[in-house]
């Protein structure tokens, strides 16, 4: 089982590197987003650095999910012009809602120092917390995009073409993604049986139990 996980992690790393290499070729042939390639090189390190600062050992499953999201958000979206395509940014915001709600679940369990939420009261608080965490990050991201418009006149929120519509739909997509994860986690607790979502944290807990 360990060899299989290592294979998928190595495959994800190679996949990301290949994407970076292609983005350099793509932008050297008539496109203008080459300056974003170094940014795409740094983005995958954000999650590992956060975990390092928190003294939490990363699992391979989380590293793979991080690389896949960064690939579509940073490489395809930014360096290959994905955000210029209709609805692509909505798909990315939907994906961020999935991952950030899962991150909220991990954070909740870490703060509670538990492997699994057992009692009903904690379950209800956890369901509220993970969605509040997801939506808080979504709002902060829109604040960042708005500040880019105000201070640098860089219209990444499409203010001049759609007004508030772009920001609202971005947050709605993140919310929908978060609700889907919430349903998956609630289903696990309702059945008193771990599923793929809860196992992500349980695996992380087990990896750090003796650290």
C-alpha positions as CSV (number, residue, x, y, z in Angstrom):
1,X,0.0,0.0,0.0
2,X,2.9,2.4,0.8
3,X,4.5,1.8,-2.5
4,X,1.2,2.6,-4.3
5,X,0.9,5.9,-2.4
6,X,4.5,6.8,-3.2
7,X,3.8,6.1,-6.9
8,X,0.8,8.5,-7.0
9,X,2.7,11.2,-5.2
10,X,5.7,10.9,-7.6
11,X,3.2,10.9,-10.5
12,X,1.6,14.1,-9.2
13,X,5.0,15.8,-8.8
14,X,6.0,14.9,-12.3
15,X,2.6,16.0,-13.6
16,X,3.1,19.4,-12.0
17,X,6.6,19.8,-13.3
18,X,5.5,18.8,-16.8
19,X,2.8,21.5,-16.5
20,X,5.4,24.1,-15.5
21,X,7.6,23.1,-18.5
22,X,4.7,23.4,-20.9
23,X,3.7,26.8,-19.5
24,X,7.2,28.1,-20.2
25,X,7.0,26.9,-23.8
26,X,3.5,28.2,-24.2
27,X,4.4,31.7,-23.0
28,X,7.6,31.9,-24.9
29,X,5.5,31.4,-28.1
30,X,3.5,34.6,-28.2
31,X,1.8,34.7,-24.8
32,X,2.5,37.2,-22.0
33,X,2.0,35.3,-18.7
34,X,5.6,34.1,-18.3
35,X,6.0,36.1,-15.2
36,X,3.4,33.9,-13.5
37,X,5.5,30.8,-14.0
38,X,7.8,31.5,-11.0
39,X,4.6,32.2,-8.9
40,X,3.3,28.8,-9.9
41,X,6.6,27.2,-8.8
42,X,6.1,28.7,-5.3
43,X,2.3,28.1,-4.8
44,X,2.6,24.3,-4.0
45,X,4.9,25.1,-1.1
46,X,2.3,27.2,0.8
47,X,0.5,24.2,2.4
48,X,3.7,22.4,3.4
49,X,5.1,25.6,5.0
50,X,1.8,26.1,6.9
51,X,1.9,22.5,8.2
52,X,5.6,22.9,9.0
53,X,5.0,26.0,11.1
54,X,2.2,24.1,12.9
55,X,4.6,21.2,13.5
56,X,2.2,18.8,11.7
57,X,3.6,16.0,9.5
58,X,1.9,16.0,6.0
59,X,0.5,12.9,4.5
60,X,0.9,11.9,0.9
61,X,-2.8,12.1,0.3
62,X,-2.9,15.8,1.3
63,X,0.2,16.6,-0.8
64,X,-1.4,15.0,-3.9
65,X,-4.6,17.0,-3.4
66,X,-2.5,20.2,-2.9
67,X,-0.5,19.6,-6.1
68,X,-3.6,18.8,-8.2
69,X,-5.4,22.0,-7.0
70,X,-2.4,24.1,-7.6
71,X,-2.0,22.6,-11.1
72,X,-5.5,23.7,-12.1
73,X,-5.6,27.0,-10.2
74,X,-2.0,28.3,-10.8
75,X,-0.7,26.6,-14.0
76,X,-3.8,26.0,-16.1
77,X,-5.7,29.1,-14.7
78,X,-2.9,31.7,-14.6
79,X,0.0,30.7,-16.9
80,X,-2.1,28.9,-19.6
81,X,-5.0,31.4,-19.7
82,X,-7.6,29.2,-18.1
83,X,-9.2,32.1,-16.4
84,X,-9.9,33.7,-19.7
85,X,-12.3,30.8,-20.5
86,X,-16.0,31.0,-19.5
87,X,-16.7,29.6,-16.1
88,X,-13.2,28.3,-15.5
89,X,-12.7,30.5,-12.4
90,X,-16.1,29.2,-11.1
91,X,-14.8,25.6,-11.3
92,X,-11.7,26.6,-9.4
93,X,-13.7,28.4,-6.7
94,X,-15.9,25.3,-6.5
95,X,-12.8,23.2,-6.0
96,X,-11.4,25.6,-3.4
97,X,-14.7,25.2,-1.5
98,X,-14.2,21.5,-1.5
99,X,-10.6,21.7,-0.2
100,X,-11.1,24.6,2.3
101,X,-14.1,22.9,3.9
102,X,-12.0,19.8,4.3
103,X,-9.2,22.0,5.7
104,X,-11.7,23.4,8.1
105,X,-12.6,19.9,9.3
106,X,-8.9,19.1,9.8
107,X,-8.4,22.3,11.7
108,X,-11.4,21.6,13.9
109,X,-10.1,18.1,14.8
110,X,-6.6,19.5,15.4
111,X,-7.9,22.2,17.8
112,X,-10.1,19.6,19.6
113,X,-7.1,17.2,19.7
114,X,-9.3,14.3,18.6
115,X,-9.2,11.7,15.9
116,X,-12.9,11.7,15.3
117,X,-15.9,13.7,16.4
118,X,-18.1,11.4,18.4
119,X,-20.8,13.3,20.3
120,X,-23.8,15.1,18.7
121,X,-23.0,18.5,20.1
122,X,-19.4,18.5,18.7
123,X,-20.8,17.3,15.4
124,X,-23.2,20.3,15.0
125,X,-20.4,22.8,16.0
126,X,-18.1,21.1,13.6
127,X,-20.6,21.4,10.7
128,X,-21.0,25.1,11.4
129,X,-17.3,25.7,11.9
130,X,-16.1,24.1,8.6
131,X,-18.6,26.1,6.5
132,X,-17.8,29.3,8.3
133,X,-14.0,28.6,7.7
134,X,-14.6,28.0,4.0
135,X,-16.7,31.1,3.5
136,X,-14.3,33.3,5.6
137,X,-11.5,32.3,3.3
138,X,-13.7,33.0,0.2
139,X,-14.5,36.5,1.5
140,X,-10.9,37.2,2.3
141,X,-9.9,36.2,-1.2
142,X,-12.5,38.5,-2.7
143,X,-11.1,41.3,-0.5
144,X,-7.7,40.6,-1.9
145,X,-9.0,40.8,-5.5
146,X,-10.8,44.0,-4.7
147,X,-7.7,45.5,-3.3
148,X,-5.8,44.7,-6.5
149,X,-8.5,46.7,-8.3
150,X,-8.4,49.6,-5.9
151,X,-4.6,49.9,-5.5
152,X,-3.3,48.6,-8.9
153,X,-6.3,48.9,-11.2
154,X,-5.9,45.2,-11.9
155,X,-9.4,44.0,-12.5
156,X,-9.3,40.4,-11.5
157,X,-12.9,40.6,-10.2
158,X,-14.2,41.7,-13.5
159,X,-15.7,44.8,-11.9
160,X,-15.9,46.9,-15.0
161,X,-17.7,44.2,-17.0
162,X,-19.9,42.5,-14.4
163,X,-19.8,44.6,-11.2
164,X,-20.5,42.6,-8.0
165,X,-21.8,39.6,-10.0
166,X,-18.4,38.0,-10.4
167,X,-17.5,38.2,-6.7
168,X,-20.9,36.9,-5.6
169,X,-20.9,33.9,-7.9
170,X,-17.3,33.1,-6.9
171,X,-18.4,32.9,-3.3
172,X,-21.5,30.9,-4.2
173,X,-19.5,28.3,-6.0
174,X,-17.2,28.0,-3.0
175,X,-20.2,27.7,-0.8
176,X,-21.8,24.9,-2.9
177,X,-18.5,23.0,-2.9
178,X,-18.3,23.4,0.9
179,X,-21.9,22.1,1.3
180,X,-21.1,19.0,-0.7
181,X,-18.1,18.2,1.6
182,X,-20.4,18.9,4.6
183,X,-22.9,16.3,3.3
184,X,-20.1,13.8,2.9
185,X,-18.8,14.3,6.4
186,X,-22.3,14.3,7.9
187,X,-23.0,11.1,6.0
188,X,-20.0,9.5,7.6
189,X,-21.0,10.4,11.1
190,X,-24.7,9.5,10.5
191,X,-23.6,6.0,9.5
192,X,-20.9,5.8,12.2
193,X,-18.5,4.7,9.5
194,X,-15.4,6.5,8.1
195,X,-15.4,7.5,4.4
196,X,-12.8,9.0,2.0
197,X,-13.2,12.5,3.5
198,X,-12.9,11.6,7.2
199,X,-10.1,9.2,6.4
200,X,-8.0,12.1,5.1
201,X,-7.8,13.5,8.6
202,X,-7.7,10.2,10.4
203,X,-4.6,9.3,8.3
204,X,-3.1,12.6,9.3
205,X,-3.8,12.1,13.0
206,X,-2.2,8.6,12.9
207,X,0.8,10.0,11.1
208,X,1.3,12.6,13.8
209,X,0.3,10.6,16.9
210,X,3.8,9.6,17.8
211,X,5.6,12.8,16.6
